Amino acid sequence: MAAINQTPRHATRVQDAQERINNFKEVSLGFDDETMHEEALRCLNCKTAPCVKGCPVNINIPGFIAKLVENDKDGALDVISQSSLLPAICGRVCPQEKQCENNCVRKLKLGGSVAIGALERYVGDYGLQKGTADIKMPEKKGKKVAVVGSGPSGLACAADCAKAGCQVTIFEAFHKPGGVLIYGIPEFRLPKKNVVEKEIDKLRALGVEIKLNMVVGKTITFAELEEEYDAIFIGSGAGLPMFMNIPGEDLNGVSSANEFLTRSNLMGAYNPEAITPIYCGKAVAVIGAGNVAMDAARTAKRIGKGEVYIIYRRSREEMPARKEEIEHAEEEGIKFVLLTNPVEMIGENGRVSGLKCVKMELGEPDASGRRRPVAIEGSEFVLPVDQVIVSLGTSPNPMIKNSCKDIEFSPKGTILVDENTNRTSVDNIYAGGDAVTGAATVILAMGAGRKAAKAIIEQLGLN
């Protein structure tokens, strides 16, 4: 029996913290060729492949890593492409530590999990360098599919349907395709022109048509789509922000993280020379501790150059953001005010000037299994800030619900679907991603898009 490679997990290169807070260039720089190969050699190529079970789109992880061991980049790209059209994106933003890498048998005693996400990114970036010349447009078989929304679920569904021979048209409300990949994730985590746009070019190479500035339910109705298309997939995301409903939320200087990031990313407002500049205070409080909160806080640090605080009512252990994002935020000088809950936004002359908070302590576990935060009597204090960004999650925009009365929705406004096919209560309409689950991850949305595509292909008799 061959000896097990005892090499510990290799860290990826990152831009220096003091440099990166002054620019929007990508923070994580990925693996170079040598480190990639050394990390690929750590894979044990397990017969049961527990890592694959943790991947929502079931990438053959040992298969593509085995190709990297042989320095066969084209082979590795071919393996990944069978399951995912967006490896350069997923390698950057997916929570691998909670999915594929969490199942790696090396995790606890053998130097840490294989850096699957970094290896996927390496292969994805190689694919972007190759471009679309090798992509062959499938023969069209006379079936038409409409995809509402060009986020991760819509892109995944469109790709699989196009590969099966469908004529696919994506309807996107914004002036750029990509959904949350474009408007929700900062440039320093996910470059738009060099990564997202190039990944989307692959769909165009497959013959997918993308119609921009098309608000389904307003610009075009569902009735019109049903008349023209054989099947419809709804991947409209969850873009309606949630607020705390506390006094002062209507003050100037208070916004949702969704609005702040959309203006910064989609409208380029992070650029000082942009025609749509964005206001950023000298003391910014971000309420919440998920990935979106980290994105908003780190963006505010770069634009405003002042103090930025993360306000979270639980402890560090309960923070839902990725460990990497938390660590990067700390390195960049973001201050964490934990076990703290805002109760009022204080203003002067119509603008926010402070955030009144109360200190918390953790009590018994609630329904989520996390210990419930309980206010400490008499612990109120005011944090002086001139901007507040609320990052408490999002829910689906009610426009779909209001414009397609035949589809059944949950009380929370999410679309109800069959768990095996992602079909809605209307036979030829499917849905997936955040519009179904509420705000979740890119890779889970892609998995839902692929599941729906499989069902659509079967329904149209193209399998």
ZIMO-V36364 format. One line per field, one symbol per residue. phi: phi as a letter, one per 20 degrees, with the letter a starting at -180 (. if undefined). A space follows every 10 residues. Layout:
BEGIN
phi: ???
END
This chain:
BEGIN
phi: .ffffeffge eefcfggfef fdbdfgfedm eefffgffff fffelgfelf fffeefdlff fgffffffge leffffffff ffdbecffff fedfegfdcg ffeffegecc nngfffffff ggffffffff mdfeedffff dnddcddeod fgffffffff fffeofedce ddfeeceplf feeddfgfdb gefecfffff gffffenfed deldefocfb effffffedf bcddcemcde feceldgnfe ffndbefgff ffffefdmff egeffcfdfb febdddepbe ffffffffff ffeemdfcde dbedegfeff ffgfffffff fenfeedelb cfcadeccln dfcaceccfc cedffefene fffcfefmdf bdefcdbcde cdoccfffff ffdcfeeecf genefecffe cmeefdgddd banffdengb egffffgfff ffggfffffe mde
END
